[in-house]
Amino acid sequence: MGTTKILSGDELLAERGRLRAAGRKLVFTNGVFDILHVGHVRYLAEAGALGDALVVAINSDRTVCELKGAGRPLMNHDERAEILAALRAVDYVTIFDDVSPRSLIAELLPDVLVKGGDYALDEIHGREEVEAAGGLVVSLPFVEGVSSSTIIGRMKQ
């Protein structure tokens, strides 16, 4: 069921066109989402409430390893995509193979670009492109004490 929400880049661009034509607001966020936790669930629900459809772009396995180091991701990108697609708040999931989502964001030009509060607005990749197109960039509050890295650290103890 959730796998029908997983779109290639081209499929996502086509869906973006349909949403735009229908006057629906697209919200975009991205990340690794290696171990889904309560902070992610709350964050995605808040992000989804900012528009009509929420797309979550996840880093490919190759880029997660580059960003997070050896031993990551713990789950491959197909599994991470399927788990995210199963969430009610998530309308679409796509996998991107760049360290930064900037080029995907520039192509998609979502109405709202969202990141967690651990990112300052000037650190959000794609901010300039979204704002130049008249979109909104939002940094949502960070859920303290909950992160994949913290969970992994506790598991290693």
MODELLER restraints for C-alpha pairs under 7 A, 6 or more apart:
rsr = mdl.restraints
at = mdl.atoms
rsr.add(forms.Gaussian(group=physical.xy_distance, feature=features.Distance(at['CA:2:A'], at['CA:82:A']), mean=6.32, stdev=0.5))
rsr.add(forms.Gaussian(group=physical.xy_distance, feature=features.Distance(at['CA:2:A'], at['CA:85:A']), mean=4.78, stdev=0.5))
rsr.add(forms.Gaussian(group=physical.xy_distance, feature=features.Distance(at['CA:2:A'], at['CA:86:A']), mean=4.81, stdev=0.5))
rsr.add(forms.Gaussian(group=physical.xy_distance, feature=features.Distance(at['CA:3:A'], at['CA:82:A']), mean=5.91, stdev=0.5))
rsr.add(forms.Gaussian(group=physical.xy_distance, feature=features.Distance(at['CA:3:A'], at['CA:85:A']), mean=6.44, stdev=0.5))
rsr.add(forms.Gaussian(group=physical.xy_distance, feature=features.Distance(at['CA:5:A'], at['CA:85:A']), mean=5.83, stdev=0.5))
rsr.add(forms.Gaussian(group=physical.xy_distance, feature=features.Distance(at['CA:5:A'], at['CA:91:A']), mean=6.23, stdev=0.5))
rsr.add(forms.Gaussian(group=physical.xy_distance, feature=features.Distance(at['CA:5:A'], at['CA:92:A']), mean=4.68, stdev=0.5))
rsr.add(forms.Gaussian(group=physical.xy_distance, feature=features.Distance(at['CA:5:A'], at['CA:93:A']), mean=6.06, stdev=0.5))
rsr.add(forms.Gaussian(group=physical.xy_distance, feature=features.Distance(at['CA:6:A'], at['CA:81:A']), mean=6.84, stdev=0.5))
rsr.add(forms.Gaussian(group=physical.xy_distance, feature=features.Distance(at['CA:6:A'], at['CA:85:A']), mean=6.70, stdev=0.5))
rsr.add(forms.Gaussian(group=physical.xy_distance, feature=features.Distance(at['CA:6:A'], at['CA:92:A']), mean=5.78, stdev=0.5))
rsr.add(forms.Gaussian(group=physical.xy_distance, feature=features.Distance(at['CA:6:A'], at['CA:93:A']), mean=4.68, stdev=0.5))
rsr.add(forms.Gaussian(group=physical.xy_distance, feature=features.Distance(at['CA:6:A'], at['CA:94:A']), mean=5.72, stdev=0.5))
rsr.add(forms.Gaussian(group=physical.xy_distance, feature=features.Distance(at['CA:7:A'], at['CA:92:A']), mean=6.77, stdev=0.5))
rsr.add(forms.Gaussian(group=physical.xy_distance, feature=features.Distance(at['CA:7:A'], at['CA:93:A']), mean=6.11, stdev=0.5))
rsr.add(forms.Gaussian(group=physical.xy_distance, feature=features.Distance(at['CA:7:A'], at['CA:94:A']), mean=5.25, stdev=0.5))
rsr.add(forms.Gaussian(group=physical.xy_distance, feature=features.Distance(at['CA:8:A'], at['CA:94:A']), mean=5.93, stdev=0.5))
rsr.add(forms.Gaussian(group=physical.xy_distance, feature=features.Distance(at['CA:9:A'], at['CA:94:A']), mean=6.69, stdev=0.5))
rsr.add(forms.Gaussian(group=physical.xy_distance, feature=features.Distance(at['CA:13:A'], at['CA:108:A']), mean=6.14, stdev=0.5))
rsr.add(forms.Gaussian(group=physical.xy_distance, feature=features.Distance(at['CA:16:A'], at['CA:108:A']), mean=6.86, stdev=0.5))
rsr.add(forms.Gaussian(group=physical.xy_distance, feature=features.Distance(at['CA:24:A'], at['CA:52:A']), mean=5.75, stdev=0.5))
rsr.add(forms.Gaussian(group=physical.xy_distance, feature=features.Distance(at['CA:25:A'], at['CA:51:A']), mean=5.00, stdev=0.5))
rsr.add(forms.Gaussian(group=physical.xy_distance, feature=features.Distance(at['CA:25:A'], at['CA:52:A']), mean=5.07, stdev=0.5))
rsr.add(forms.Gaussian(group=physical.xy_distance, feature=features.Distance(at['CA:25:A'], at['CA:53:A']), mean=6.54, stdev=0.5))
rsr.add(forms.Gaussian(group=physical.xy_distance, feature=features.Distance(at['CA:25:A'], at['CA:111:A']), mean=5.76, stdev=0.5))
rsr.add(forms.Gaussian(group=physical.xy_distance, feature=features.Distance(at['CA:26:A'], at['CA:51:A']), mean=5.89, stdev=0.5))
rsr.add(forms.Gaussian(group=physical.xy_distance, feature=features.Distance(at['CA:26:A'], at['CA:52:A']), mean=6.05, stdev=0.5))
rsr.add(forms.Gaussian(group=physical.xy_distance, feature=features.Distance(at['CA:26:A'], at['CA:53:A']), mean=5.05, stdev=0.5))
rsr.add(forms.Gaussian(group=physical.xy_distance, feature=features.Distance(at['CA:26:A'], at['CA:54:A']), mean=6.07, stdev=0.5))
rsr.add(forms.Gaussian(group=physical.xy_distance, feature=features.Distance(at['CA:26:A'], at['CA:110:A']), mean=5.30, stdev=0.5))
rsr.add(forms.Gaussian(group=physical.xy_distance, feature=features.Distance(at['CA:26:A'], at['CA:111:A']), mean=5.30, stdev=0.5))
rsr.add(forms.Gaussian(group=physical.xy_distance, feature=features.Distance(at['CA:26:A'], at['CA:112:A']), mean=6.42, stdev=0.5))
rsr.add(forms.Gaussian(group=physical.xy_distance, feature=features.Distance(at['CA:27:A'], at['CA:48:A']), mean=6.72, stdev=0.5))
rsr.add(forms.Gaussian(group=physical.xy_distance, feature=features.Distance(at['CA:27:A'], at['CA:50:A']), mean=6.81, stdev=0.5))
rsr.add(forms.Gaussian(group=physical.xy_distance, feature=features.Distance(at['CA:27:A'], at['CA:51:A']), mean=5.77, stdev=0.5))
rsr.add(forms.Gaussian(group=physical.xy_distance, feature=features.Distance(at['CA:27:A'], at['CA:53:A']), mean=6.03, stdev=0.5))
rsr.add(forms.Gaussian(group=physical.xy_distance, feature=features.Distance(at['CA:27:A'], at['CA:54:A']), mean=4.74, stdev=0.5))
rsr.add(forms.Gaussian(group=physical.xy_distance, feature=features.Distance(at['CA:27:A'], at['CA:55:A']), mean=6.23, stdev=0.5))
rsr.add(forms.Gaussian(group=physical.xy_distance, feature=features.Distance(at['CA:27:A'], at['CA:110:A']), mean=5.86, stdev=0.5))
rsr.add(forms.Gaussian(group=physical.xy_distance, feature=features.Distance(at['CA:27:A'], at['CA:111:A']), mean=6.03, stdev=0.5))
rsr.add(forms.Gaussian(group=physical.xy_distance, feature=features.Distance(at['CA:27:A'], at['CA:112:A']), mean=4.63, stdev=0.5))
rsr.add(forms.Gaussian(group=physical.xy_distance, feature=features.Distance(at['CA:27:A'], at['CA:113:A']), mean=5.93, stdev=0.5))
rsr.add(forms.Gaussian(group=physical.xy_distance, feature=features.Distance(at['CA:28:A'], at['CA:54:A']), mean=5.90, stdev=0.5))
rsr.add(forms.Gaussian(group=physical.xy_distance, feature=features.Distance(at['CA:28:A'], at['CA:55:A']), mean=5.00, stdev=0.5))
rsr.add(forms.Gaussian(group=physical.xy_distance, feature=features.Distance(at['CA:28:A'], at['CA:56:A']), mean=6.10, stdev=0.5))
rsr.add(forms.Gaussian(group=physical.xy_distance, feature=features.Distance(at['CA:28:A'], at['CA:110:A']), mean=6.04, stdev=0.5))
rsr.add(forms.Gaussian(group=physical.xy_distance, feature=features.Distance(at['CA:28:A'], at['CA:112:A']), mean=6.21, stdev=0.5))
rsr.add(forms.Gaussian(group=physical.xy_distance, feature=features.Distance(at['CA:28:A'], at['CA:113:A']), mean=4.96, stdev=0.5))
rsr.add(forms.Gaussian(group=physical.xy_distance, feature=features.Distance(at['CA:28:A'], at['CA:114:A']), mean=6.10, stdev=0.5))
rsr.add(forms.Gaussian(group=physical.xy_distance, feature=features.Distance(at['CA:29:A'], at['CA:55:A']), mean=6.46, stdev=0.5))
rsr.add(forms.Gaussian(group=physical.xy_distance, feature=features.Distance(at['CA:29:A'], at['CA:56:A']), mean=5.10, stdev=0.5))
rsr.add(forms.Gaussian(group=physical.xy_distance, feature=features.Distance(at['CA:29:A'], at['CA:57:A']), mean=6.29, stdev=0.5))
rsr.add(forms.Gaussian(group=physical.xy_distance, feature=features.Distance(at['CA:29:A'], at['CA:113:A']), mean=6.07, stdev=0.5))
rsr.add(forms.Gaussian(group=physical.xy_distance, feature=features.Distance(at['CA:29:A'], at['CA:114:A']), mean=5.10, stdev=0.5))
rsr.add(forms.Gaussian(group=physical.xy_distance, feature=features.Distance(at['CA:29:A'], at['CA:115:A']), mean=6.05, stdev=0.5))
rsr.add(forms.Gaussian(group=physical.xy_distance, feature=features.Distance(at['CA:30:A'], at['CA:56:A']), mean=5.31, stdev=0.5))
rsr.add(forms.Gaussian(group=physical.xy_distance, feature=features.Distance(at['CA:30:A'], at['CA:57:A']), mean=4.46, stdev=0.5))
rsr.add(forms.Gaussian(group=physical.xy_distance, feature=features.Distance(at['CA:30:A'], at['CA:58:A']), mean=5.55, stdev=0.5))
rsr.add(forms.Gaussian(group=physical.xy_distance, feature=features.Distance(at['CA:31:A'], at['CA:57:A']), mean=6.59, stdev=0.5))
rsr.add(forms.Gaussian(group=physical.xy_distance, feature=features.Distance(at['CA:31:A'], at['CA:58:A']), mean=5.13, stdev=0.5))
rsr.add(forms.Gaussian(group=physical.xy_distance, feature=features.Distance(at['CA:31:A'], at['CA:59:A']), mean=6.20, stdev=0.5))
rsr.add(forms.Gaussian(group=physical.xy_distance, feature=features.Distance(at['CA:32:A'], at['CA:58:A']), mean=5.36, stdev=0.5))
rsr.add(forms.Gaussian(group=physical.xy_distance, feature=features.Distance(at['CA:32:A'], at['CA:59:A']), mean=5.37, stdev=0.5))
rsr.add(forms.Gaussian(group=physical.xy_distance, feature=features.Distance(at['CA:32:A'], at['CA:64:A']), mean=6.61, stdev=0.5))
rsr.add(forms.Gaussian(group=physical.xy_distance, feature=features.Distance(at['CA:33:A'], at['CA:80:A']), mean=6.73, stdev=0.5))
rsr.add(forms.Gaussian(group=physical.xy_distance, feature=features.Distance(at['CA:34:A'], at['CA:73:A']), mean=5.95, stdev=0.5))
rsr.add(forms.Gaussian(group=physical.xy_distance, feature=features.Distance(at['CA:34:A'], at['CA:74:A']), mean=6.26, stdev=0.5))
rsr.add(forms.Gaussian(group=physical.xy_distance, feature=features.Distance(at['CA:34:A'], at['CA:75:A']), mean=6.21, stdev=0.5))
rsr.add(forms.Gaussian(group=physical.xy_distance, feature=features.Distance(at['CA:34:A'], at['CA:80:A']), mean=6.60, stdev=0.5))
rsr.add(forms.Gaussian(group=physical.xy_distance, feature=features.Distance(at['CA:34:A'], at['CA:148:A']), mean=6.81, stdev=0.5))
rsr.add(forms.Gaussian(group=physical.xy_distance, feature=features.Distance(at['CA:35:A'], at['CA:148:A']), mean=5.56, stdev=0.5))
rsr.add(forms.Gaussian(group=physical.xy_distance, feature=features.Distance(at['CA:39:A'], at['CA:143:A']), mean=5.45, stdev=0.5))
rsr.add(forms.Gaussian(group=physical.xy_distance, feature=features.Distance(at['CA:39:A'], at['CA:146:A']), mean=6.00, stdev=0.5))
rsr.add(forms.Gaussian(group=physical.xy_distance, feature=features.Distance(at['CA:44:A'], at['CA:89:A']), mean=6.33, stdev=0.5))
rsr.add(forms.Gaussian(group=physical.xy_distance, feature=features.Distance(at['CA:45:A'], at['CA:89:A']), mean=5.33, stdev=0.5))
rsr.add(forms.Gaussian(group=physical.xy_distance, feature=features.Distance(at['CA:47:A'], at['CA:114:A']), mean=6.54, stdev=0.5))
rsr.add(forms.Gaussian(group=physical.xy_distance, feature=features.Distance(at['CA:48:A'], at['CA:54:A']), mean=5.19, stdev=0.5))
rsr.add(forms.Gaussian(group=physical.xy_distance, feature=features.Distance(at['CA:48:A'], at['CA:89:A']), mean=5.76, stdev=0.5))
rsr.add(forms.Gaussian(group=physical.xy_distance, feature=features.Distance(at['CA:48:A'], at['CA:90:A']), mean=7.00, stdev=0.5))
rsr.add(forms.Gaussian(group=physical.xy_distance, feature=features.Distance(at['CA:53:A'], at['CA:91:A']), mean=5.72, stdev=0.5))
rsr.add(forms.Gaussian(group=physical.xy_distance, feature=features.Distance(at['CA:54:A'], at['CA:90:A']), mean=5.41, stdev=0.5))
rsr.add(forms.Gaussian(group=physical.xy_distance, feature=features.Distance(at['CA:54:A'], at['CA:91:A']), mean=5.18, stdev=0.5))
rsr.add(forms.Gaussian(group=physical.xy_distance, feature=features.Distance(at['CA:54:A'], at['CA:92:A']), mean=6.36, stdev=0.5))
rsr.add(forms.Gaussian(group=physical.xy_distance, feature=features.Distance(at['CA:55:A'], at['CA:90:A']), mean=6.44, stdev=0.5))
rsr.add(forms.Gaussian(group=physical.xy_distance, feature=features.Distance(at['CA:55:A'], at['CA:91:A']), mean=5.94, stdev=0.5))
rsr.add(forms.Gaussian(group=physical.xy_distance, feature=features.Distance(at['CA:55:A'], at['CA:92:A']), mean=4.53, stdev=0.5))
rsr.add(forms.Gaussian(group=physical.xy_distance, feature=features.Distance(at['CA:55:A'], at['CA:93:A']), mean=5.54, stdev=0.5))
rsr.add(forms.Gaussian(group=physical.xy_distance, feature=features.Distance(at['CA:56:A'], at['CA:92:A']), mean=6.27, stdev=0.5))
rsr.add(forms.Gaussian(group=physical.xy_distance, feature=features.Distance(at['CA:56:A'], at['CA:93:A']), mean=4.81, stdev=0.5))
rsr.add(forms.Gaussian(group=physical.xy_distance, feature=features.Distance(at['CA:56:A'], at['CA:94:A']), mean=6.45, stdev=0.5))
rsr.add(forms.Gaussian(group=physical.xy_distance, feature=features.Distance(at['CA:57:A'], at['CA:93:A']), mean=5.68, stdev=0.5))
rsr.add(forms.Gaussian(group=physical.xy_distance, feature=features.Distance(at['CA:57:A'], at['CA:94:A']), mean=4.77, stdev=0.5))
rsr.add(forms.Gaussian(group=physical.xy_distance, feature=features.Distance(at['CA:57:A'], at['CA:95:A']), mean=5.56, stdev=0.5))
rsr.add(forms.Gaussian(group=physical.xy_distance, feature=features.Distance(at['CA:57:A'], at['CA:96:A']), mean=6.60, stdev=0.5))
rsr.add(forms.Gaussian(group=physical.xy_distance, feature=features.Distance(at['CA:58:A'], at['CA:94:A']), mean=6.30, stdev=0.5))
rsr.add(forms.Gaussian(group=physical.xy_distance, feature=features.Distance(at['CA:58:A'], at['CA:95:A']), mean=4.89, stdev=0.5))
rsr.add(forms.Gaussian(group=physical.xy_distance, feature=features.Distance(at['CA:58:A'], at['CA:96:A']), mean=6.18, stdev=0.5))
rsr.add(forms.Gaussian(group=physical.xy_distance, feature=features.Distance(at['CA:59:A'], at['CA:95:A']), mean=5.86, stdev=0.5))
rsr.add(forms.Gaussian(group=physical.xy_distance, feature=features.Distance(at['CA:59:A'], at['CA:96:A']), mean=5.36, stdev=0.5))
rsr.add(forms.Gaussian(group=physical.xy_distance, feature=features.Distance(at['CA:59:A'], at['CA:97:A']), mean=6.18, stdev=0.5))
rsr.add(forms.Gaussian(group=physical.xy_distance, feature=features.Distance(at['CA:60:A'], at['CA:77:A']), mean=5.65, stdev=0.5))
rsr.add(forms.Gaussian(group=physical.xy_distance, feature=features.Distance(at['CA:60:A'], at['CA:95:A']), mean=5.87, stdev=0.5))
rsr.add(forms.Gaussian(group=physical.xy_distance, feature=features.Distance(at['CA:60:A'], at['CA:96:A']), mean=5.72, stdev=0.5))
rsr.add(forms.Gaussian(group=physical.xy_distance, feature=features.Distance(at['CA:60:A'], at['CA:97:A']), mean=5.11, stdev=0.5))
rsr.add(forms.Gaussian(group=physical.xy_distance, feature=features.Distance(at['CA:61:A'], at['CA:73:A']), mean=6.27, stdev=0.5))
rsr.add(forms.Gaussian(group=physical.xy_distance, feature=features.Distance(at['CA:61:A'], at['CA:76:A']), mean=6.03, stdev=0.5))
rsr.add(forms.Gaussian(group=physical.xy_distance, feature=features.Distance(at['CA:61:A'], at['CA:77:A']), mean=5.75, stdev=0.5))
rsr.add(forms.Gaussian(group=physical.xy_distance, feature=features.Distance(at['CA:63:A'], at['CA:97:A']), mean=6.33, stdev=0.5))
rsr.add(forms.Gaussian(group=physical.xy_distance, feature=features.Distance(at['CA:63:A'], at['CA:98:A']), mean=6.35, stdev=0.5))
rsr.add(forms.Gaussian(group=physical.xy_distance, feature=features.Distance(at['CA:63:A'], at['CA:99:A']), mean=5.39, stdev=0.5))
rsr.add(forms.Gaussian(group=physical.xy_distance, feature=features.Distance(at['CA:64:A'], at['CA:72:A']), mean=6.36, stdev=0.5))
rsr.add(forms.Gaussian(group=physical.xy_distance, feature=features.Distance(at['CA:64:A'], at['CA:73:A']), mean=5.97, stdev=0.5))
rsr.add(forms.Gaussian(group=physical.xy_distance, feature=features.Distance(at['CA:65:A'], at['CA:72:A']), mean=5.33, stdev=0.5))
rsr.add(forms.Gaussian(group=physical.xy_distance, feature=features.Distance(at['CA:65:A'], at['CA:73:A']), mean=6.41, stdev=0.5))
rsr.add(forms.Gaussian(group=physical.xy_distance, feature=features.Distance(at['CA:81:A'], at['CA:93:A']), mean=6.16, stdev=0.5))
rsr.add(forms.Gaussian(group=physical.xy_distance, feature=features.Distance(at['CA:84:A'], at['CA:90:A']), mean=6.80, stdev=0.5))
rsr.add(forms.Gaussian(group=physical.xy_distance, feature=features.Distance(at['CA:85:A'], at['CA:92:A']), mean=6.62, stdev=0.5))
rsr.add(forms.Gaussian(group=physical.xy_distance, feature=features.Distance(at['CA:85:A'], at['CA:93:A']), mean=6.18, stdev=0.5))
rsr.add(forms.Gaussian(group=physical.xy_distance, feature=features.Distance(at['CA:100:A'], at['CA:125:A']), mean=6.84, stdev=0.5))
rsr.add(forms.Gaussian(group=physical.xy_distance, feature=features.Distance(at['CA:101:A'], at['CA:125:A']), mean=6.71, stdev=0.5))
rsr.add(forms.Gaussian(group=physical.xy_distance, feature=features.Distance(at['CA:102:A'], at['CA:125:A']), mean=5.41, stdev=0.5))
rsr.add(forms.Gaussian(group=physical.xy_distance, feature=features.Distance(at['CA:102:A'], at['CA:126:A']), mean=4.71, stdev=0.5))
rsr.add(forms.Gaussian(group=physical.xy_distance, feature=features.Distance(at['CA:105:A'], at['CA:126:A']), mean=5.78, stdev=0.5))
rsr.add(forms.Gaussian(group=physical.xy_distance, feature=features.Distance(at['CA:106:A'], at['CA:126:A']), mean=6.55, stdev=0.5))
rsr.add(forms.Gaussian(group=physical.xy_distance, feature=features.Distance(at['CA:106:A'], at['CA:129:A']), mean=5.79, stdev=0.5))
rsr.add(forms.Gaussian(group=physical.xy_distance, feature=features.Distance(at['CA:109:A'], at['CA:130:A']), mean=5.71, stdev=0.5))
rsr.add(forms.Gaussian(group=physical.xy_distance, feature=features.Distance(at['CA:110:A'], at['CA:130:A']), mean=6.73, stdev=0.5))
rsr.add(forms.Gaussian(group=physical.xy_distance, feature=features.Distance(at['CA:110:A'], at['CA:135:A']), mean=6.89, stdev=0.5))
rsr.add(forms.Gaussian(group=physical.xy_distance, feature=features.Distance(at['CA:111:A'], at['CA:135:A']), mean=4.62, stdev=0.5))
rsr.add(forms.Gaussian(group=physical.xy_distance, feature=features.Distance(at['CA:111:A'], at['CA:136:A']), mean=6.25, stdev=0.5))
rsr.add(forms.Gaussian(group=physical.xy_distance, feature=features.Distance(at['CA:112:A'], at['CA:135:A']), mean=5.65, stdev=0.5))
rsr.add(forms.Gaussian(group=physical.xy_distance, feature=features.Distance(at['CA:112:A'], at['CA:136:A']), mean=4.74, stdev=0.5))
rsr.add(forms.Gaussian(group=physical.xy_distance, feature=features.Distance(at['CA:112:A'], at['CA:137:A']), mean=5.72, stdev=0.5))
rsr.add(forms.Gaussian(group=physical.xy_distance, feature=features.Distance(at['CA:113:A'], at['CA:136:A']), mean=6.30, stdev=0.5))
rsr.add(forms.Gaussian(group=physical.xy_distance, feature=features.Distance(at['CA:113:A'], at['CA:137:A']), mean=4.73, stdev=0.5))
rsr.add(forms.Gaussian(group=physical.xy_distance, feature=features.Distance(at['CA:113:A'], at['CA:138:A']), mean=6.20, stdev=0.5))
rsr.add(forms.Gaussian(group=physical.xy_distance, feature=features.Distance(at['CA:114:A'], at['CA:137:A']), mean=5.95, stdev=0.5))
rsr.add(forms.Gaussian(group=physical.xy_distance, feature=features.Distance(at['CA:114:A'], at['CA:138:A']), mean=4.86, stdev=0.5))
rsr.add(forms.Gaussian(group=physical.xy_distance, feature=features.Distance(at['CA:114:A'], at['CA:139:A']), mean=5.81, stdev=0.5))
rsr.add(forms.Gaussian(group=physical.xy_distance, feature=features.Distance(at['CA:115:A'], at['CA:138:A']), mean=6.56, stdev=0.5))
rsr.add(forms.Gaussian(group=physical.xy_distance, feature=features.Distance(at['CA:115:A'], at['CA:139:A']), mean=5.02, stdev=0.5))
rsr.add(forms.Gaussian(group=physical.xy_distance, feature=features.Distance(at['CA:115:A'], at['CA:140:A']), mean=6.28, stdev=0.5))
rsr.add(forms.Gaussian(group=physical.xy_distance, feature=features.Distance(at['CA:116:A'], at['CA:139:A']), mean=5.33, stdev=0.5))
rsr.add(forms.Gaussian(group=physical.xy_distance, feature=features.Distance(at['CA:116:A'], at['CA:140:A']), mean=4.87, stdev=0.5))
rsr.add(forms.Gaussian(group=physical.xy_distance, feature=features.Distance(at['CA:116:A'], at['CA:141:A']), mean=6.15, stdev=0.5))
rsr.add(forms.Gaussian(group=physical.xy_distance, feature=features.Distance(at['CA:116:A'], at['CA:142:A']), mean=5.63, stdev=0.5))
rsr.add(forms.Gaussian(group=physical.xy_distance, feature=features.Distance(at['CA:117:A'], at['CA:139:A']), mean=5.09, stdev=0.5))
rsr.add(forms.Gaussian(group=physical.xy_distance, feature=features.Distance(at['CA:117:A'], at['CA:140:A']), mean=4.95, stdev=0.5))
rsr.add(forms.Gaussian(group=physical.xy_distance, feature=features.Distance(at['CA:117:A'], at['CA:141:A']), mean=4.53, stdev=0.5))
rsr.add(forms.Gaussian(group=physical.xy_distance, feature=features.Distance(at['CA:117:A'], at['CA:142:A']), mean=4.50, stdev=0.5))
rsr.add(forms.Gaussian(group=physical.xy_distance, feature=features.Distance(at['CA:118:A'], at['CA:142:A']), mean=6.01, stdev=0.5))
rsr.add(forms.Gaussian(group=physical.xy_distance, feature=features.Distance(at['CA:119:A'], at['CA:139:A']), mean=6.81, stdev=0.5))
rsr.add(forms.Gaussian(group=physical.xy_distance, feature=features.Distance(at['CA:121:A'], at['CA:139:A']), mean=6.53, stdev=0.5))
rsr.add(forms.Gaussian(group=physical.xy_distance, feature=features.Distance(at['CA:127:A'], at['CA:137:A']), mean=6.28, stdev=0.5))
rsr.add(forms.Gaussian(group=physical.xy_distance, feature=features.Distance(at['CA:130:A'], at['CA:136:A']), mean=6.79, stdev=0.5))
